[in-house]
């Protein structure tokens, strides 16, 4: 059985049982922005620790590491 995280439990406690579609959209947007900021902070921290330049990171978007199949 899956258990809920402490963050999930807090979010559940904060809201009424029935949210409007607009409220749900706003909530999803807010959570997406929160997670995007968290990811950006982690990327910046990792980049600084490893000495990656913005140019290196930008170049990765065009790379692929798929195994070629014959």
N, CA, C, O and CB atoms as a CASP TS submission, in Angstrom:
PFRMAT TS
TARGET T0000
AUTHOR 0000-0000-0000
METHOD Language model
MODEL 1
PARENT N/A
ATOM      1  N   UNK     1       0.848  -1.182   0.000  1.00  0.00           N
ATOM      2  CA  UNK     1       0.000   0.000   0.000  1.00  0.00           C
ATOM      3  C   UNK     1       0.889   1.240   0.000  1.00  0.00           C
ATOM      4  O   UNK     1       1.862   1.321   0.750  1.00  0.00           O
ATOM      5  CB  UNK     1      -0.963   0.001   1.226  1.00  0.00           C
ATOM      6  N   UNK     2       0.546   2.189  -0.840  1.00  0.00           N
ATOM      7  CA  UNK     2       1.287   3.443  -0.886  1.00  0.00           C
ATOM      8  C   UNK     2       0.835   4.363   0.231  1.00  0.00           C
ATOM      9  O   UNK     2      -0.355   4.458   0.533  1.00  0.00           O
ATOM     10  CB  UNK     2       1.112   4.129  -2.243  1.00  0.00           C
ATOM     11  N   UNK     3       1.792   5.034   0.838  1.00  0.00           N
ATOM     12  CA  UNK     3       1.445   6.008   1.862  1.00  0.00           C
ATOM     13  C   UNK     3       1.702   7.400   1.315  1.00  0.00           C
ATOM     14  O   UNK     3       2.538   7.584   0.430  1.00  0.00           O
ATOM     15  CB  UNK     3       2.250   5.766   3.166  1.00  0.00           C
ATOM     16  N   UNK     4       0.985   8.373   1.841  1.00  0.00           N
ATOM     17  CA  UNK     4       1.140   9.751   1.399  1.00  0.00           C
ATOM     18  C   UNK     4       2.312  10.399   2.119  1.00  0.00           C
ATOM     19  O   UNK     4       2.600  10.093   3.276  1.00  0.00           O
ATOM     20  CB  UNK     4      -0.151  10.550   1.643  1.00  0.00           C
ATOM     21  N   UNK     5       2.986  11.307   1.406  1.00  0.00           N
ATOM     22  CA  UNK     5       4.094  12.039   2.020  1.00  0.00           C
ATOM     23  C   UNK     5       3.529  13.122   2.927  1.00  0.00           C
ATOM     24  O   UNK     5       2.333  13.413   2.903  1.00  0.00           O
ATOM     25  CB  UNK     5       5.030  12.658   0.938  1.00  0.00           C
ATOM     26  N   UNK     6       4.415  13.713   3.730  1.00  0.00           N
ATOM     27  CA  UNK     6       3.968  14.789   4.617  1.00  0.00           C
ATOM     28  C   UNK     6       3.448  15.982   3.815  1.00  0.00           C
ATOM     29  O   UNK     6       2.512  16.652   4.253  1.00  0.00           O
ATOM     30  CB  UNK     6       5.116  15.233   5.539  1.00  0.00           C
ATOM     31  N   UNK     7       4.035  16.257   2.654  1.00  0.00           N
ATOM     32  CA  UNK     7       3.561  17.361   1.808  1.00  0.00           C
ATOM     33  C   UNK     7       2.162  17.067   1.265  1.00  0.00           C
ATOM     34  O   UNK     7       1.301  17.946   1.244  1.00  0.00           O
ATOM     35  CB  UNK     7       4.542  17.608   0.641  1.00  0.00           C
ATOM     36  N   UNK     8       1.943  15.831   0.827  1.00  0.00           N
ATOM     37  CA  UNK     8       0.629  15.466   0.308  1.00  0.00           C
ATOM     38  C   UNK     8      -0.445  15.582   1.386  1.00  0.00           C
ATOM     39  O   UNK     8      -1.545  16.069   1.123  1.00  0.00           O
ATOM     40  CB  UNK     8       0.657  14.046  -0.252  1.00  0.00           C
ATOM     41  N   UNK     9      -0.125  15.137   2.592  1.00  0.00           N
ATOM     42  CA  UNK     9      -1.093  15.237   3.689  1.00  0.00           C
ATOM     43  C   UNK     9      -1.435  16.686   4.016  1.00  0.00           C
ATOM     44  O   UNK     9      -2.598  17.006   4.264  1.00  0.00           O
ATOM     45  CB  UNK     9      -0.549  14.544   4.934  1.00  0.00           C
ATOM     46  N   UNK    10      -0.437  17.563   4.018  1.00  0.00           N
ATOM     47  CA  UNK    10      -0.685  18.979   4.295  1.00  0.00           C
ATOM     48  C   UNK    10      -1.572  19.601   3.226  1.00  0.00           C
ATOM     49  O   UNK    10      -2.476  20.374   3.544  1.00  0.00           O
ATOM     50  CB  UNK    10       0.637  19.744   4.387  1.00  0.00           C
ATOM     51  N   UNK    11      -1.326  19.276   1.983  1.00  0.00           N
ATOM     52  CA  UNK    11      -2.136  19.819   0.885  1.00  0.00           C
ATOM     53  C   UNK    11      -3.579  19.352   1.017  1.00  0.00           C
ATOM     54  O   UNK    11      -4.506  20.136   0.813  1.00  0.00           O
ATOM     55  CB  UNK    11      -1.558  19.393  -0.487  1.00  0.00           C
ATOM     56  N   UNK    12      -3.774  18.096   1.351  1.00  0.00           N
ATOM     57  CA  UNK    12      -5.127  17.566   1.528  1.00  0.00           C
ATOM     58  C   UNK    12      -5.861  18.306   2.638  1.00  0.00           C
ATOM     59  O   UNK    12      -7.040  18.632   2.497  1.00  0.00           O
ATOM     60  CB  UNK    12      -5.080  16.065   1.838  1.00  0.00           C
ATOM     61  N   UNK    13      -5.172  18.570   3.737  1.00  0.00           N
ATOM     62  CA  UNK    13      -5.789  19.261   4.869  1.00  0.00           C
ATOM     63  C   UNK    13      -6.195  20.693   4.530  1.00  0.00           C
ATOM     64  O   UNK    13      -7.141  21.226   5.111  1.00  0.00           O
ATOM     65  CB  UNK    13      -4.838  19.268   6.045  1.00  0.00           C
ATOM     66  N   UNK    14      -5.483  21.315   3.594  1.00  0.00           N
ATOM     67  CA  UNK    14      -5.695  22.732   3.285  1.00  0.00           C
ATOM     68  C   UNK    14      -6.946  23.010   2.452  1.00  0.00           C
ATOM     69  O   UNK    14      -7.422  24.145   2.429  1.00  0.00           O
ATOM     70  CB  UNK    14      -4.502  23.263   2.562  1.00  0.00           C
ATOM     71  N   UNK    15      -7.478  22.017   1.779  1.00  0.00           N
ATOM     72  CA  UNK    15      -8.523  22.286   0.806  1.00  0.00           C
ATOM     73  C   UNK    15      -9.841  21.621   1.147  1.00  0.00           C
ATOM     74  O   UNK    15      -9.899  20.560   1.769  1.00  0.00           O
ATOM     75  CB  UNK    15      -8.080  21.843  -0.542  1.00  0.00           C
ATOM     76  N   UNK    16     -10.895  22.293   0.712  1.00  0.00           N
ATOM     77  CA  UNK    16     -12.235  21.735   0.846  1.00  0.00           C
ATOM     78  C   UNK    16     -12.342  20.520  -0.073  1.00  0.00           C
ATOM     79  O   UNK    16     -11.539  20.364  -0.993  1.00  0.00           O
ATOM     80  CB  UNK    16     -13.333  22.801   0.504  1.00  0.00           C
ATOM     81  N   UNK    17     -13.322  19.666   0.171  1.00  0.00           N
ATOM     82  CA  UNK    17     -13.457  18.469  -0.676  1.00  0.00           C
ATOM     83  C   UNK    17     -13.691  18.775  -2.152  1.00  0.00           C
ATOM     84  O   UNK    17     -13.194  18.046  -3.010  1.00  0.00           O
ATOM     85  CB  UNK    17     -14.588  17.625  -0.171  1.00  0.00           C
ATOM     86  N   UNK    18     -14.422  19.814  -2.463  1.00  0.00           N
ATOM     87  CA  UNK    18     -14.760  20.090  -3.859  1.00  0.00           C
ATOM     88  C   UNK    18     -14.207  21.439  -4.295  1.00  0.00           C
ATOM     89  O   UNK    18     -14.646  22.487  -3.820  1.00  0.00           O
ATOM     90  CB  UNK    18     -16.278  20.053  -4.060  1.00  0.00           C
ATOM     91  N   UNK    19     -13.242  21.400  -5.202  1.00  0.00           N
ATOM     92  CA  UNK    19     -12.664  22.614  -5.770  1.00  0.00           C
ATOM     93  C   UNK    19     -13.241  22.816  -7.164  1.00  0.00           C
ATOM     94  O   UNK    19     -13.570  21.855  -7.860  1.00  0.00           O
ATOM     95  CB  UNK    19     -11.104  22.534  -5.814  1.00  0.00           C
ATOM     96  N   UNK    20     -13.357  24.065  -7.556  1.00  0.00           N
ATOM     97  CA  UNK    20     -13.813  24.338  -8.917  1.00  0.00           C
ATOM     98  C   UNK    20     -12.695  23.977  -9.886  1.00  0.00           C
ATOM     99  O   UNK    20     -11.540  23.838  -9.485  1.00  0.00           O
ATOM    100  CB  UNK    20     -14.236  25.833  -9.084  1.00  0.00           C
ATOM    101  N   UNK    21     -13.036  23.826 -11.151  1.00  0.00           N
ATOM    102  CA  UNK    21     -12.035  23.522 -12.165  1.00  0.00           C
ATOM    103  C   UNK    21     -10.980  24.620 -12.223  1.00  0.00           C
ATOM    104  O   UNK    21      -9.795  24.338 -12.402  1.00  0.00           O
ATOM    105  CB  UNK    21     -12.695  23.345 -13.538  1.00  0.00           C
ATOM    106  N   UNK    22     -11.404  25.860 -12.073  1.00  0.00           N
ATOM    107  CA  UNK    22     -10.463  26.992 -12.094  1.00  0.00           C
ATOM    108  C   UNK    22      -9.505  26.906 -10.904  1.00  0.00           C
ATOM    109  O   UNK    22      -8.307  27.143 -11.057  1.00  0.00           O
ATOM    110  CB  UNK    22     -11.230  28.345 -12.071  1.00  0.00           C
ATOM    111  N   UNK    23     -10.022  26.572  -9.730  1.00  0.00           N
ATOM    112  CA  UNK    23      -9.162  26.438  -8.548  1.00  0.00           C
ATOM    113  C   UNK    23      -8.164  25.295  -8.716  1.00  0.00           C
ATOM    114  O   UNK    23      -7.003  25.417  -8.328  1.00  0.00           O
ATOM    115  CB  UNK    23     -10.014  26.210  -7.290  1.00  0.00           C
ATOM    116  N   UNK    24      -8.617  24.190  -9.293  1.00  0.00           N
ATOM    117  CA  UNK    24      -7.715  23.070  -9.540  1.00  0.00           C
ATOM    118  C   UNK    24      -6.625  23.456 -10.532  1.00  0.00           C
ATOM    119  O   UNK    24      -5.468  23.073 -10.357  1.00  0.00           O
ATOM    120  CB  UNK    24      -8.495  21.861 -10.058  1.00  0.00           C
ATOM    121  N   UNK    25      -6.974  24.200 -11.560  1.00  0.00           N
ATOM    122  CA  UNK    25      -5.997  24.659 -12.540  1.00  0.00           C
ATOM    123  C   UNK    25      -4.962  25.557 -11.873  1.00  0.00           C
ATOM    124  O   UNK    25      -3.762  25.413 -12.108  1.00  0.00           O
ATOM    125  CB  UNK    25      -6.694  25.407 -13.693  1.00  0.00           C
ATOM    126  N   UNK    26      -5.432  26.491 -11.034  1.00  0.00           N
ATOM    127  CA  UNK    26      -4.526  27.394 -10.322  1.00  0.00           C
ATOM    128  C   UNK    26      -3.602  26.618  -9.386  1.00  0.00           C
ATOM    129  O   UNK    26      -2.415  26.931  -9.285  1.00  0.00           O
ATOM    130  CB  UNK    26      -5.325  28.437  -9.528  1.00  0.00           C
ATOM    131  N   UNK    27      -4.134  25.623  -8.711  1.00  0.00           N
ATOM    132  CA  UNK    27      -3.334  24.811  -7.799  1.00  0.00           C
ATOM    133  C   UNK    27      -2.260  24.039  -8.561  1.00  0.00           C
ATOM    134  O   UNK    27      -1.103  24.000  -8.142  1.00  0.00           O
ATOM    135  CB  UNK    27      -4.231  23.841  -7.018  1.00  0.00           C
ATOM    136  N   UNK    28      -2.638  23.432  -9.666  1.00  0.00           N
ATOM    137  CA  UNK    28      -1.668  22.706 -10.482  1.00  0.00           C
ATOM    138  C   UNK    28      -0.572  23.641 -10.975  1.00  0.00           C
ATOM    139  O   UNK    28       0.603  23.275 -10.979  1.00  0.00           O
ATOM    140  CB  UNK    28      -2.362  22.031 -11.671  1.00  0.00           C
ATOM    141  N   UNK    29      -0.948  24.835 -11.387  1.00  0.00           N
ATOM    142  CA  UNK    29       0.030  25.816 -11.863  1.00  0.00           C
ATOM    143  C   UNK    29       0.992  26.210 -10.739  1.00  0.00           C
ATOM    144  O   UNK    29       2.202  26.285 -10.951  1.00  0.00           O
ATOM    145  CB  UNK    29      -0.687  27.068 -12.417  1.00  0.00           C
ATOM    146  N   UNK    30       0.455  26.459  -9.556  1.00  0.00           N
ATOM    147  CA  UNK    30       1.298  26.846  -8.417  1.00  0.00           C
ATOM    148  C   UNK    30       2.260  25.721  -8.051  1.00  0.00           C
ATOM    149  O   UNK    30       3.437  25.973  -7.796  1.00  0.00           O
ATOM    150  CB  UNK    30       0.428  27.217  -7.198  1.00  0.00           C
ATOM    151  N   UNK    31       1.777  24.497  -8.024  1.00  0.00           N
ATOM    152  CA  UNK    31       2.650  23.362  -7.710  1.00  0.00           C
ATOM    153  C   UNK    31       3.702  23.160  -8.797  1.00  0.00           C
ATOM    154  O   UNK    31       4.848  22.830  -8.493  1.00  0.00           O
ATOM    155  CB  UNK    31       1.821  22.081  -7.536  1.00  0.00           C
ATOM    156  N   UNK    32       3.328  23.352 -10.047  1.00  0.00           N
ATOM    157  CA  UNK    32       4.292  23.229 -11.144  1.00  0.00           C
ATOM    158  C   UNK    32       5.381  24.278 -11.030  1.00  0.00           C
ATOM    159  O   UNK    32       6.557  23.976 -11.236  1.00  0.00           O
ATOM    160  CB  UNK    32       3.588  23.353 -12.495  1.00  0.00           C
ATOM    161  N   UNK    33       5.006  25.507 -10.704  1.00  0.00           N
ATOM    162  CA  UNK    33       5.994  26.575 -10.539  1.00  0.00           C
ATOM    163  C   UNK    33       6.922  26.276  -9.371  1.00  0.00           C
ATOM    164  O   UNK    33       8.130  26.493  -9.468  1.00  0.00           O
ATOM    165  CB  UNK    33       5.298  27.928 -10.326  1.00  0.00           C
ATOM    166  N   UNK    34       6.374  25.783  -8.278  1.00  0.00           N
ATOM    167  CA  UNK    34       7.184  25.420  -7.113  1.00  0.00           C
ATOM    168  C   UNK    34       8.217  24.361  -7.487  1.00  0.00           C
ATOM    169  O   UNK    34       9.395  24.492  -7.155  1.00  0.00           O
ATOM    170  CB  UNK    34       6.287  24.909  -5.969  1.00  0.00           C
ATOM    171  N   UNK    35       7.769  23.303  -8.185  1.00  0.00           N
ATOM    172  CA  UNK    35       8.678  22.227  -8.552  1.00  0.00           C
ATOM    173  C   UNK    35       9.713  22.686  -9.574  1.00  0.00           C
ATOM    174  O   UNK    35      10.861  22.244  -9.531  1.00  0.00           O
ATOM    175  CB  UNK    35       7.896  21.047  -9.100  1.00  0.00           C
ATOM    176  N   UNK    36       9.318  23.570 -10.494  1.00  0.00           N
ATOM    177  CA  UNK    36      10.267  24.101 -11.480  1.00  0.00           C
ATOM    178  C   UNK    36      11.356  24.927 -10.793  1.00  0.00           C
ATOM    179  O   UNK    36      12.528  24.831 -11.157  1.00  0.00           O
ATOM    180  CB  UNK    36       9.532  24.961 -12.531  1.00  0.00           C
ATOM    181  N   UNK    37      10.975  25.735  -9.806  1.00  0.00           N
ATOM    182  CA  UNK    37      11.964  26.530  -9.061  1.00  0.00           C
ATOM    183  C   UNK    37      12.903  25.616  -8.278  1.00  0.00           C
ATOM    184  O   UNK    37      14.108  25.860  -8.217  1.00  0.00           O
ATOM    185  CB  UNK    37      11.258  27.519  -8.099  1.00  0.00           C
ATOM    186  N   UNK    38      12.351  24.575  -7.688  1.00  0.00           N
ATOM    187  CA  UNK    38      13.163  23.624  -6.931  1.00  0.00           C
ATOM    188  C   UNK    38      14.168  22.940  -7.857  1.00  0.00           C
ATOM    189  O   UNK    38      15.337  22.788  -7.501  1.00  0.00           O
ATOM    190  CB  UNK    38      12.267  22.574  -6.234  1.00  0.00           C
ATOM    191  N   UNK    39      13.724  22.534  -9.024  1.00  0.00           N
ATOM    192  CA  UNK    39      14.605  21.901  -9.997  1.00  0.00           C
ATOM    193  C   UNK    39      15.694  22.867 -10.461  1.00  0.00           C
ATOM    194  O   UNK    39      16.853  22.475 -10.595  1.00  0.00           O
ATOM    195  CB  UNK    39      13.800  21.398 -11.196  1.00  0.00           C
ATOM    196  N   UNK    40      15.331  24.119 -10.704  1.00  0.00           N
ATOM    197  CA  UNK    40      16.311  25.119 -11.134  1.00  0.00           C
ATOM    198  C   UNK    40      17.378  25.343 -10.068  1.00  0.00           C
ATOM    199  O   UNK    40      18.558  25.481 -10.390  1.00  0.00           O
ATOM    200  CB  UNK    40      15.613  26.440 -11.460  1.00  0.00           C
ATOM    201  N   UNK    41      16.969  25.381  -8.791  1.00  0.00           N
ATOM    202  CA  UNK    41      17.941  25.533  -7.698  1.00  0.00           C
ATOM    203  C   UNK    41      18.903  24.356  -7.648  1.00  0.00           C
ATOM    204  O   UNK    41      20.108  24.535  -7.469  1.00  0.00           O
ATOM    205  CB  UNK    41      17.219  25.671  -6.353  1.00  0.00           C
ATOM    206  N   UNK    42      18.363  23.152  -7.808  1.00  0.00           N
ATOM    207  CA  UNK    42      19.203  21.959  -7.786  1.00  0.00           C
ATOM    208  C   UNK    42      20.167  21.938  -8.969  1.00  0.00           C
ATOM    209  O   UNK    42      21.329  21.561  -8.820  1.00  0.00           O
ATOM    210  CB  UNK    42      18.337  20.701  -7.793  1.00  0.00           C
ATOM    211  N   UNK    43      19.688  22.339 -10.136  1.00  0.00           N
ATOM    212  CA  UNK    43      20.552  22.396 -11.317  1.00  0.00           C
ATOM    213  C   UNK    43      21.670  23.413 -11.117  1.00  0.00           C
ATOM    214  O   UNK    43      22.821  23.143 -11.460  1.00  0.00           O
ATOM    215  CB  UNK    43      19.731  22.748 -12.570  1.00  0.00           C
ATOM    216  N   UNK    44      21.344  24.573 -10.568  1.00  0.00           N
ATOM    217  CA  UNK    44      22.354  25.595 -10.316  1.00  0.00           C
ATOM    218  C   UNK    44      23.392  25.086  -9.313  1.00  0.00           C
ATOM    219  O   UNK    44      24.594  25.258  -9.515  1.00  0.00           O
ATOM    220  CB  UNK    44      21.694  26.888  -9.798  1.00  0.00           C
ATOM    221  N   UNK    45      22.926  24.463  -8.239  1.00  0.00           N
ATOM    222  CA  UNK    45      23.832  23.932  -7.220  1.00  0.00           C
ATOM    223  C   UNK    45      24.763  22.883  -7.827  1.00  0.00           C
ATOM    224  O   UNK    45      25.975  22.930  -7.614  1.00  0.00           O
ATOM    225  CB  UNK    45      23.033  23.323  -6.048  1.00  0.00           C
ATOM    226  N   UNK    46      24.206  21.950  -8.571  1.00  0.00           N
ATOM    227  CA  UNK    46      25.001  20.891  -9.196  1.00  0.00           C
ATOM    228  C   UNK    46      25.979  21.475 -10.207  1.00  0.00           C
ATOM    229  O   UNK    46      27.130  21.045 -10.283  1.00  0.00           O
ATOM    230  CB  UNK    46      24.087  19.860  -9.878  1.00  0.00           C
ATOM    231  N   UNK    47      25.525  22.448 -10.976  1.00  0.00           N
ATOM    232  CA  UNK    47      26.385  23.083 -11.985  1.00  0.00           C
ATOM    233  C   UNK    47      27.575  23.771 -11.331  1.00  0.00           C
ATOM    234  O   UNK    47      28.699  23.677 -11.823  1.00  0.00           O
ATOM    235  CB  UNK    47      25.583  24.100 -12.817  1.00  0.00           C
ATOM    236  N   UNK    48      27.332  24.455 -10.236  1.00  0.00           N
ATOM    237  CA  UNK    48      28.412  25.136  -9.533  1.00  0.00           C
ATOM    238  C   UNK    48      29.392  24.139  -8.927  1.00  0.00           C
ATOM    239  O   UNK    48      30.604  24.344  -8.979  1.00  0.00           O
ATOM    240  CB  UNK    48      27.847  26.043  -8.444  1.00  0.00           C
ATOM    241  N   UNK    49      28.865  23.058  -8.353  1.00  0.00           N
ATOM    242  CA  UNK    49      29.730  22.049  -7.744  1.00  0.00           C
ATOM    243  C   UNK    49      30.607  21.356  -8.784  1.00  0.00           C
ATOM    244  O   UNK    49      31.775  21.066  -8.522  1.00  0.00           O
ATOM    245  CB  UNK    49      28.889  21.015  -7.001  1.00  0.00           C
ATOM    246  N   UNK    50      30.047  21.090  -9.960  1.00  0.00           N
ATOM    247  CA  UNK    50      30.777  20.361 -10.999  1.00  0.00           C
ATOM    248  C   UNK    50      31.512  21.289 -11.969  1.00  0.00           C
ATOM    249  O   UNK    50      32.299  20.824 -12.793  1.00  0.00           O
ATOM    250  CB  UNK    50      29.821  19.477 -11.772  1.00  0.00           C
ATOM    251  N   UNK    51      31.261  22.596 -11.877  1.00  0.00           N
ATOM    252  CA  UNK    51      31.942  23.542 -12.749  1.00  0.00           C
ATOM    253  C   UNK    51      31.389  23.603 -14.163  1.00  0.00           C
ATOM    254  O   UNK    51      32.102  23.998 -15.085  1.00  0.00           O
ATOM    255  CB  UNK    51      33.376  23.206 -12.808  1.00  0.00           C
ATOM    256  N   UNK    52      30.136  23.220 -14.351  1.00  0.00           N
ATOM    257  CA  UNK    52      29.526  23.283 -15.678  1.00  0.00           C
ATOM    258  C   UNK    52      29.265  24.735 -16.065  1.00  0.00           C
ATOM    259  O   UNK    52      28.884  25.554 -15.229  1.00  0.00           O
ATOM    260  CB  UNK    52      28.211  22.468 -15.715  1.00  0.00           C
ATOM    261  N   UNK    53      29.472  25.040 -17.334  1.00  0.00           N
ATOM    262  CA  UNK    53      29.185  26.376 -17.832  1.00  0.00           C
ATOM    263  C   UNK    53      27.783  26.377 -18.438  1.00  0.00           C
ATOM    264  O   UNK    53      27.267  25.322 -18.805  1.00  0.00           O
ATOM    265  CB  UNK    53      30.251  26.829 -18.878  1.00  0.00           C
ATOM    266  N   UNK    54      27.162  27.559 -18.548  1.00  0.00           N
ATOM    267  CA  UNK    54      25.856  27.626 -19.208  1.00  0.00           C
ATOM    268  C   UNK    54      25.900  27.077 -20.640  1.00  0.00           C
ATOM    269  O   UNK    54      24.929  26.491 -21.117  1.00  0.00           O
ATOM    270  CB  UNK    54      25.357  29.067 -19.225  1.00  0.00           C
ATOM    271  N   UNK    55      27.033  27.272 -21.313  1.00  0.00           N
ATOM    272  CA  UNK    55      27.161  26.772 -22.680  1.00  0.00           C
ATOM    273  C   UNK    55      27.140  25.243 -22.718  1.00  0.00           C
ATOM    274  O   UNK    55      26.526  24.645 -23.601  1.00  0.00           O
ATOM    275  CB  UNK    55      28.452  27.296 -23.316  1.00  0.00           C
ATOM    276  N   UNK    56      27.825  24.612 -21.740  1.00  0.00           N
ATOM    277  CA  UNK    56      27.814  23.151 -21.663  1.00  0.00           C
ATOM    278  C   UNK    56      26.401  22.629 -21.445  1.00  0.00           C
ATOM    279  O   UNK    56      25.953  21.702 -22.121  1.00  0.00           O
ATOM    280  CB  UNK    56      28.734  22.665 -20.538  1.00  0.00           C
ATOM    281  N   UNK    57      25.721  23.229 -20.508  1.00  0.00           N
ATOM    282  CA  UNK    57      24.355  22.795 -20.204  1.00  0.00           C
ATOM    283  C   UNK    57      23.458  22.982 -21.414  1.00  0.00           C
ATOM    284  O   UNK    57      22.654  22.106 -21.732  1.00  0.00           O
ATOM    285  CB  UNK    57      23.791  23.568 -19.003  1.00  0.00           C
ATOM    286  N   UNK    58      23.588  24.105 -22.084  1.00  0.00           N
ATOM    287  CA  UNK    58      22.770  24.383 -23.270  1.00  0.00           C
ATOM    288  C   UNK    58      23.039  23.366 -24.375  1.00  0.00           C
ATOM    289  O   UNK    58      22.122  22.984 -25.102  1.00  0.00           O
ATOM    290  CB  UNK    58      23.042  25.803 -23.788  1.00  0.00           C
ATOM    291  N   UNK    59      24.289  22.928 -24.506  1.00  0.00           N
ATOM    292  CA  UNK    59      24.628  21.974 -25.568  1.00  0.00           C
ATOM    293  C   UNK    59      24.009  20.602 -25.328  1.00  0.00           C
ATOM    294  O   UNK    59      23.815  19.845 -26.278  1.00  0.00           O
ATOM    295  CB  UNK    59      26.139  21.838 -25.686  1.00  0.00           C
ATOM    296  N   UNK    60      23.698  20.269 -24.087  1.00  0.00           N
ATOM    297  CA  UNK    60      23.141  18.963 -23.766  1.00  0.00           C
ATOM    298  C   UNK    60      21.764  18.745 -24.364  1.00  0.00           C
ATOM    299  O   UNK    60      21.359  17.603 -24.583  1.00  0.00           O
ATOM    300  CB  UNK    60      23.072  18.791 -22.283  1.00  0.00           C
ATOM    301  N   UNK    61      21.046  19.813 -24.630  1.00  0.00           N
ATOM    302  CA  UNK    61      19.684  19.641 -25.156  1.00  0.00           C
ATOM    303  C   UNK    61      19.682  18.995 -26.530  1.00  0.00           C
ATOM    304  O   UNK    61      18.669  18.433 -26.946  1.00  0.00           O
ATOM    305  CB  UNK    61      18.973  20.982 -25.225  1.00  0.00           C
ATOM    306  N   UNK    62      20.810  19.067 -27.245  1.00  0.00           N
ATOM    307  CA  UNK    62      20.886  18.492 -28.588  1.00  0.00           C
ATOM    308  C   UNK    62      21.541  17.112 -28.609  1.00  0.00           C
ATOM    309  O   UNK    62      21.613  16.476 -29.661  1.00  0.00           O
ATOM    310  CB  UNK    62      21.648  19.423 -29.499  1.00  0.00           C
ATOM    311  N   UNK    63      22.017  16.649 -27.461  1.00  0.00           N
ATOM    312  CA  UNK    63      22.667  15.340 -27.392  1.00  0.00           C
ATOM    313  C   UNK    63      21.653  14.238 -27.165  1.00  0.00           C
ATOM    314  O   UNK    63      20.561  14.472 -26.647  1.00  0.00           O
ATOM    315  CB  UNK    63      23.715  15.320 -26.285  1.00  0.00           C
ATOM    316  N   UNK    64      22.023  13.052 -27.555  1.00  0.00           N
ATOM    317  CA  UNK    64      21.216  11.873 -27.204  1.00  0.00           C
ATOM    318  C   UNK    64      22.170  10.745 -26.876  1.00  0.00           C
ATOM    319  O   UNK    64      23.275  10.663 -27.412  1.00  0.00           O
ATOM    320  CB  UNK    64      20.237  11.465 -28.368  1.00  0.00           C
ATOM    321  N   UNK    65      21.726   9.892 -26.000  1.00  0.00           N
ATOM    322  CA  UNK    65      22.572   8.802 -25.526  1.00  0.00           C
ATOM    323  C   UNK    65      21.876   7.469 -25.751  1.00  0.00           C
ATOM    324  O   UNK    65      22.097   6.510 -25.011  1.00  0.00           O
ATOM    325  CB  UNK    65      22.918   8.985 -24.035  1.00  0.00           C
ATOM    326  N   UNK    66      21.043   7.418 -26.767  1.00  0.00           N
ATOM    327  CA  UNK    66      20.352   6.182 -27.071  1.00  0.00           C
ATOM    328  C   UNK    66      21.317   5.166 -27.653  1.00  0.00           C
ATOM    329  O   UNK    66      22.271   5.523 -28.344  1.00  0.00           O
ATOM    330  CB  UNK    66      19.198   6.434 -28.034  1.00  0.00           C
ATOM    331  N   UNK    67      21.065   3.921 -27.372  1.00  0.00           N
ATOM    332  CA  UNK    67      21.869   2.843 -27.920  1.00  0.00           C
ATOM    333  C   UNK    67      21.384   2.553 -29.342  1.00  0.00           C
ATOM    334  O   UNK    67      20.206   2.264 -29.549  1.00  0.00           O
ATOM    335  CB  UNK    67      21.787   1.565 -27.021  1.00  0.00           C
ATOM    336  N   UNK    68      22.278   2.627 -30.311  1.00  0.00           N
ATOM    337  CA  UNK    68      21.845   2.310 -31.672  1.00  0.00           C
ATOM    338  C   UNK    68      21.573   0.809 -31.804  1.00  0.00           C
ATOM    339  O   UNK    68      22.376  -0.018 -31.371  1.00  0.00           O
ATOM    340  CB  UNK    68      22.911   2.759 -32.703  1.00  0.00           C
ATOM    341  N   UNK    69      20.465   0.482 -32.390  1.00  0.00           N
ATOM    342  CA  UNK    69      20.111  -0.923 -32.597  1.00  0.00           C
ATOM    343  C   UNK    69      20.360  -1.281 -34.049  1.00  0.00           C
ATOM    344  O   UNK    69      20.071  -0.501 -34.956  1.00  0.00           O
ATOM    345  CB  UNK    69      18.630  -1.197 -32.207  1.00  0.00           C
ATOM    346  N   UNK    70      20.898  -2.469 -34.257  1.00  0.00           N
ATOM    347  CA  UNK    70      21.229  -2.902 -35.617  1.00  0.00           C
ATOM    348  C   UNK    70      20.175  -3.821 -36.163  1.00  0.00           C
ATOM    349  O   UNK    70      20.288  -4.285 -37.298  1.00  0.00           O
ATOM    350  CB  UNK    70      22.579  -3.590 -35.652  1.00  0.00           C
TER
END
